[in-house]
Amino acid sequence: MIWGMVNSAGKYFSVLGTASLWYLTLAFLTYYISVVAYGIRWKLVLRGMGKDAPFFELVKAILASIFMNNITPLSRSGGEILRIAWLSKKAQIPPGLSAVSIVYERILETIPVFVLFTLAMTYFSRGSIPLLVFVMVVVFLLWIKWESFVKLSLKVFKTEIQGEDLERIFNLKNRHNLNIAGIGLSSIVWLLDVLRLKLIALALGLGLGWNFIAIISIANLLFGLLAFTPGGVGIVEGGLIGTLTYFGIPSPFAISITLLERFVSYVVSTIVGFMVLVSSGGVEIWRALRSQ
């Protein structure tokens, strides 16, 4: 039995050993282009609210938030709070406005995600449909009750906003150019996620089809959203390996794809996020936040 485990481990390491550094470098590049796209989208939303912040501060806040997401339970439980505090400290934007901007980003993000979920329905069990319907209902209610949600958010964060600033927030959903740009950037981010998986597969010598890669990307997204462990550790890896093997990818390649994907999107992003947090004053921001 032990000898069999050694042989299996040897197969996995032999597959990883053949990975192309060129394709892996491109995979890293696509990940951080996505971060830049997130920063652009956030800046556009803030401008739509009549506020602004230095672009590099927004990017640094996103990178640091990735680190916090990867070490705190539940998806984005710590990172979004850090982003709110970061804007308050670095750009003097009230926490209530920051929270609304982040939520509006997520609303824009849901549109391409729902399109992807719809495409994936023929590949997954009907058990995912109730969750999809629930999320769609929540987003729809947020959209039609946007003014009420904004008032509640500002009240929760004890932020007083009156006059033109409040009207700008209420009118966000009527800013068609902003919404089109935000949805477009969200779509680009997902396409980059698909491209990253494609590049990782190519690094291992696998010429997987784009449709198949897209389905795997959707599954990866679902596992990340449903995971309750820090950074989805254990759940994302198990789910992705299981999905790949279910669709006929040999175990050594399924495990290798998963390990490389998580190395890019979890291990390295955690290290980079920590470095940004430490070097940009994020530790003090987080400590001040925890003390409140």
RADA-V712162 format. One line per field, one symbol per residue. ss: DSSP state (@ for helix, = for strand, . for the rest). Layout:
ss=???
This chain:
ss=.@@@@@@@@@@@@@@@@...@@@@@@@@@@@@@@@@@@@@@@@@@@@@......@@@@@@@@@@@@@@@@@.......@@@@@@@@@@@@....@@@@@@@@@@@@@@@@@@@@@@@@@@......@@@@@@@@@@@@@@@@@@.@@@@@@@@@@@......@@@@@@@@@@@@.@@@@@@@@@@@@@@@@@@@@@@@@@@@@......@@@@@@@@@@@@@@@@@...@@@..@@@@@@@@@@@@....@@@@@@@@@@@@@@@@@@@@@@@@@@@@@..@@@@@@@@@@.
